[in-house]
Amino acid sequence: MSEKKGLLTSISYVMIIMLLSRVLALVSSSMYVSVFGTEDVYINIYSYAVTIPNTIFNCFGTTLSTIVIPIYASHIANKNYDGAKRFADNVITVASVFTLLLVLCGMALSFVLPKFTGFDSPESYSFAVKALMILMPVMLFYGLNYIFQGMLQSVGKYFMPAFVSAPGSIIIIVYVLLFADKYGVMGLVVVTALGLSLQALLLIPPLIRSGYRYKVRFDLKDDDMKSAFRMMLPVFLGASSYQINVFYNNSMAASFDGFVTVMTYVQNLVVYMVLAFVYSVTSVLYPKLTKAAAVGDMDSYKSTLSGVLINVWMLLLPISAGFIAVRYELLELIIGWGKNGAQDIQKASVIMLLYSLSVVSVGSKEIIDRAFYSLKDTKFPAINGFIIMAANILLSLVLMPFMSGYALPLAYSLSSIVGLCVLLIMLRRKIGSFAKGCAKSFIKCTLSSVIMYCVVSVLRYILPENFGLGIALDRILVLGILCFTGVVVYGICVIAMRVPTAVEIISKIKTKFVKGGI
């Protein structure tokens, strides 16, 4: 019981930090979107250019964090600190050399990649090349960031890795407030590169405090490196399929006027906000599942996994329904300023609706992926990644003639649902029944979310648009009333339907009140 409580406590703290970091990222992107507008060609090029190195490297970075944790953590668990240090030294050196080569290739490709987009005027092409050249070197720091995060999480230090993106968002906010008028979008490119580079540097002090000191080591024949290479290819293929999806969607979106920035923004708002929450879970869950699988305690493995899935679904289902219900009011509040008009908000709200359909499937997939990785099975997630990629590309090609750019977020959501279903079937075949009570809880939470959506949707049409408090306060008040009502209705429903987690929370609250003499 104390171990379960510690797991939930760690997840809660990391979740709060990650969500605050995502809120900062949302504020920073809202500010530059409002200042430059979604139709500005240079801000669309910026959105495209930021995505490219992130897309290229996230394949390798996700692979790094996935293979570093089990190897490094196993040495720490067995008190083999020399082995852990040797592996860390080796993987940092080898990854840095590889990433440097990747940076050079990326900079060479900077002259080619913009030709596959709609940025075909001489000015647009030149700006895109410069932006990519500035942002490609960030991949070197991406690599170190992923390794450092894996090392810190392996020794139970979750909080700084969760916080690490916040300073970059603050830098962008300061730039937009003070220097955007003077240096424009190109200045935004430069400060973005600076902020992304800082992420790895900020993790060095906590690594030093944990006792780690780097020493150059390059040994590809080391046993740990051989194990890492065996795990690497399937994980890399699985991660690259997702990143190819992102690259494909952004490249296709560049063919539709003003679509790259607004689609990237909404994806950051919906998908990445959800992933921030899920990563707070997996950063703590992954080492726990790895430990249970390593000692053969499959009962603990299954109970931990099913319990986390129920808790995650209880939160993601209402989030998905809530995004759909209040999407226009939310977007109106956060980007309905400056150069953005009603037409921009309407376009963004449709994209948000379509991306919101993927909230549960994207979040659940990340957890099931880690369940496979903890069993040292990297093949099935890789196969599933390519199934998702194929489904996304096929669906988008079928739907684009009818839906134009809106086909891209819809294809993304539908393909993620297909991928989750395949992954759940694969895991059941591998370990047998594991989701005890999950189906019943899922149905109850889905029904509660539908009821919440209906109530909030009716309330939207009842509430007046103008309370006479000013535009900003009126928008905040309307959104606040809708969100508060949704939370209350959903809470009442899951308690009335006796969803286990909700019942447990109410029981704990009652116990505290009784102990407190209230």
DOFI-31306 format. One line per 8 residues: number of its first residue (from 1); their letters; for each residue x, y, z of C-alpha. Coordinates in steps of 0.25 Angstrom, whole numbers. Last residue first. Example, Ala and Ser with C-alpha at 12.3 -4.5 7.8 and 13.67 -1.06 7.14 Angstrom:
REM DOFI-31306
2	sa	55,-4,29  49,-18,31 .
This chain:
REM DOFI-31306
518	iggkvfkt	-62,69,46  -53,62,56  -41,62,47  -41,47,47  -55,47,42  -52,58,31  -40,50,27  -48,37,26 .
510	kiksiiev	-59,44,18  -48,50,8  -42,36,7  -55,29,4  -58,40,-7  -45,37,-14  -47,22,-13  -61,24,-19 .
502	atpvrmai	-56,32,-31  -45,22,-33  -55,10,-33  -65,17,-43  -78,16,-34  -88,21,-45  -93,32,-35  -78,36,-32 .
494	vcigyvvv	-75,36,-47  -87,44,-50  -86,54,-39  -71,57,-43  -75,59,-57  -86,69,-54  -77,76,-44  -65,77,-54 .
486	gtfcligl	-74,81,-66  -81,92,-58  -67,98,-54  -62,97,-68  -75,104,-73  -75,115,-62  -60,118,-64  -61,119,-79 .
478	vlirdlai	-72,129,-78  -65,137,-67  -51,137,-75  -58,142,-87  -66,153,-80  -53,157,-73  -45,159,-86  -56,166,-93 .
470	glgfnepl	-60,176,-82  -69,173,-70  -82,176,-76  -87,161,-75  -87,159,-90  -88,146,-97  -100,142,-89  -101,128,-84 .
462	iyrlvsvv	-112,119,-89  -106,114,-102  -93,110,-95  -102,103,-84  -107,93,-94  -94,89,-98  -89,88,-84  -100,79,-80 .
454	cymivssl	-98,70,-93  -83,69,-91  -85,65,-76  -95,54,-80  -85,49,-91  -74,49,-81  -81,41,-70  -85,31,-81 .
446	tckifska	-70,30,-85  -66,29,-70  -76,17,-68  -72,10,-81  -57,11,-77  -60,7,-63  -67,-6,-68  -56,-9,-78 .
438	cgkafsgi	-44,-7,-68  -50,-16,-57  -38,-25,-59  -29,-20,-70  -18,-31,-70  -24,-43,-77  -13,-51,-84  2,-46,-84 .
430	krrlmill	5,-47,-99  -8,-48,-106  -14,-37,-97  -3,-28,-101  -5,-30,-116  -20,-28,-114  -17,-15,-107  -7,-10,-117 .
422	vclgviss	-17,-13,-129  -28,-5,-122  -18,6,-119  -13,7,-133  -27,8,-139  -30,19,-130  -18,27,-133  -21,25,-148 .
414	lsyalpla	-35,32,-146  -29,43,-139  -18,46,-149  -27,45,-160  -36,55,-154  -25,64,-151  -20,63,-166  -34,63,-173 .
406	ygsmfpml	-36,78,-168  -26,82,-178  -36,80,-190  -49,72,-185  -54,65,-198  -41,64,-206  -33,62,-193  -41,50,-188 .
398	vlsllina	-35,39,-196  -21,44,-196  -22,47,-181  -28,33,-178  -16,26,-185  -5,35,-179  -11,33,-165  -14,18,-167 .
390	amiifgni	0,15,-172  6,23,-160  -3,16,-150  1,2,-155  15,6,-155  15,10,-141  8,-3,-138  20,-11,-144 .
382	apfktdkl	29,-3,-135  21,-5,-123  21,-20,-125  36,-22,-127  41,-14,-115  38,-26,-105  48,-24,-93  36,-27,-84 .
374	syfardii	37,-12,-79  37,-8,-93  23,-15,-95  17,-8,-83  24,5,-88  16,4,-101  3,2,-94  5,15,-86 .
366	eksgvsvv	8,23,-98  -4,17,-106  -13,21,-95  -10,36,-96  -11,35,-112  -24,27,-111  -31,36,-100  -28,49,-106 .
358	slsyllmi	-30,45,-121  -44,51,-123  -39,64,-118  -31,66,-130  -43,67,-139  -50,77,-130  -38,85,-129  -37,86,-144 .
350	vsakqidq	-51,91,-144  -48,101,-133  -36,106,-140  -43,109,-153  -54,116,-145  -44,124,-137  -37,129,-150  -51,133,-156 .
342	agnkgwgi	-54,141,-143  -42,149,-144  -27,147,-141  -18,160,-143  -18,164,-128  -27,155,-120  -35,143,-120  -23,134,-117 .
334	ilelleyr	-25,130,-103  -39,134,-99  -46,131,-113  -39,118,-113  -45,114,-100  -59,119,-104  -58,112,-117  -53,98,-111 .
326	vaifgasi	-63,98,-100  -70,85,-103  -60,78,-111  -49,81,-101  -58,76,-90  -61,63,-97  -47,60,-98  -43,64,-84 .
318	plllmwvn	-55,56,-79  -49,44,-85  -35,47,-81  -37,47,-66  -44,34,-63  -36,28,-75  -23,31,-67  -28,25,-54 .
310	ilvgslts	-34,13,-61  -21,11,-69  -12,13,-56  -20,2,-48  -19,-7,-60  -4,-6,-61  -1,-7,-46  -10,-19,-45 .
302	kysdmdgv	-3,-26,-57  11,-23,-52  8,-27,-38  2,-40,-43  13,-42,-53  24,-42,-42  35,-48,-50  47,-41,-44 .
294	aaaktlkp	50,-33,-56  35,-31,-60  32,-24,-47  45,-15,-48  42,-11,-62  27,-8,-58  32,1,-47  43,8,-56 .
286	ylvstvsy	32,11,-67  22,16,-57  29,28,-52  33,34,-65  20,28,-71  10,36,-62  17,50,-64  18,46,-78 .
278	vfalvmyv	3,44,-79  0,58,-74  10,64,-83  4,55,-94  -9,62,-92  -4,76,-93  4,71,-105  -9,66,-112 .
270	vlnqvytm	-18,77,-109  -11,91,-108  1,87,-116  -8,81,-127  -16,93,-127  -3,102,-129  2,93,-140  -11,93,-147 .
262	vtvfgdfs	-12,108,-146  2,110,-150  2,101,-162  -11,104,-168  -10,118,-172  -12,115,-187  -13,100,-190  -1,94,-196 .
254	aamsnnyf	7,95,-183  -3,86,-177  3,74,-185  17,77,-180  12,78,-166  4,65,-167  16,57,-173  26,62,-163 .
246	vniqyssa	16,58,-151  13,45,-157  28,43,-160  30,46,-145  20,35,-141  27,24,-151  40,29,-145  37,25,-131 .
238	glfvplmm	33,11,-135  45,9,-144  54,15,-133  49,5,-123  51,-7,-132  65,-3,-136  70,1,-122  67,-11,-113 .
230	rfaskmdd	79,-19,-120  87,-6,-120  85,-4,-105  89,-19,-102  102,-17,-110  104,-4,-102  103,-11,-89  112,-22,-93 .
222	dkldfrvk	123,-12,-98  127,-14,-112  123,0,-117  133,6,-107  135,21,-107  137,27,-93  140,42,-90  137,44,-75 .
214	yrygsril	125,50,-69  123,52,-54  111,47,-47  108,48,-32  94,52,-32  97,66,-29  105,66,-43  93,60,-50 .
206	ppilllaq	84,71,-43  94,82,-48  94,76,-63  79,76,-65  79,91,-68  89,89,-79  80,79,-86  68,88,-87 .
198	lslglatv	76,101,-90  77,97,-104  62,98,-107  62,112,-101  73,117,-110  67,111,-122  54,118,-119  61,131,-116 .
190	vvlgmvgy	67,130,-130  54,126,-138  47,137,-130  57,147,-135  54,143,-149  40,145,-147  41,160,-144  53,167,-139 .
182	kdafllvy	48,180,-134  33,178,-132  36,165,-125  46,170,-115  40,173,-102  27,165,-100  30,155,-111  44,153,-106 .
174	viiiisgp	40,152,-91  29,141,-94  40,133,-103  50,133,-92  39,128,-82  35,117,-91  50,113,-92  51,113,-76 .
166	asvfapmf	39,104,-75  44,92,-83  52,86,-72  41,85,-62  38,70,-63  52,66,-64  55,74,-52  44,67,-44 .
158	ykgvsqlm	46,52,-47  59,49,-39  56,34,-35  70,29,-39  65,24,-52  58,37,-55  71,45,-54  78,36,-64 .
150	gqfiynlg	66,36,-74  65,51,-73  80,52,-76  79,43,-88  67,51,-94  74,65,-91  87,60,-97  80,56,-110 .
142	yflmvpml	72,69,-111  84,77,-109  91,72,-121  77,74,-129  78,89,-126  88,89,-137  76,89,-147  69,101,-142 .
134	imlakvaf	78,112,-148  80,105,-162  65,102,-162  61,117,-160  71,121,-171  66,111,-181  51,115,-178  54,130,-179 .
126	sysepsdf	61,128,-193  49,120,-198  39,130,-193  47,142,-200  49,134,-213  34,130,-213  31,115,-212  27,113,-197 .
118	gtfkplvf	16,103,-202  25,91,-197  34,81,-203  44,91,-207  45,95,-192  53,82,-190  64,84,-200  73,95,-195 .
110	slamgclv	71,91,-180  75,77,-184  90,81,-183  87,86,-169  80,73,-165  92,65,-170  101,73,-161  92,72,-150 .
102	llltfvsa	91,57,-151  106,55,-152  106,63,-138  95,54,-133  104,42,-136  116,47,-129  107,52,-117  100,38,-116 .
94	vtivndaf	113,31,-115  119,40,-105  106,41,-96  104,25,-97  118,22,-93  119,31,-81  105,26,-76  109,12,-78 .
86	rkagdynk	122,13,-71  115,21,-60  104,10,-58  115,-1,-58  123,7,-47  110,8,-39  107,-6,-39  97,-5,-27 .
78	naihsayi	88,-16,-33  77,-5,-34  87,5,-40  91,-5,-50  77,-9,-54  73,6,-55  84,9,-65  80,-2,-74 .
70	pivitslt	65,-1,-72  65,15,-73  75,17,-85  67,8,-95  54,16,-95  61,30,-93  70,28,-105  59,22,-114 .
62	tgfcnfit	50,34,-111  62,43,-115  65,36,-128  51,38,-133  50,51,-126  62,56,-135  56,57,-148  42,62,-143 .
54	npitvays	48,72,-134  58,77,-145  46,79,-154  35,84,-145  42,97,-142  44,100,-157  29,98,-160  24,107,-149 .
46	yiniyvde	34,117,-153  30,116,-167  16,119,-163  20,131,-155  27,136,-167  15,134,-176  6,142,-167  -8,136,-167 .
38	tgfvsvym	-8,131,-152  -5,145,-147  8,151,-143  5,157,-129  -7,147,-126  1,135,-130  13,140,-123  6,141,-110 .
30	sssvlalv	-2,128,-111  11,121,-113  17,126,-100  4,124,-92  3,110,-97  18,107,-94  15,113,-80  3,104,-78 .
22	rsllmiim	11,92,-83  21,95,-72  10,96,-62  5,83,-67  18,76,-65  20,81,-51  6,77,-47  8,63,-53 .
14	vysistll	22,61,-47  16,64,-33  4,55,-36  12,44,-42  21,44,-30  10,43,-20  3,32,-28  15,24,-28 .
6	gkkesm	18,26,-13  4,22,-10  5,9,-17  18,7,-10  11,10,4  0,0,0 .
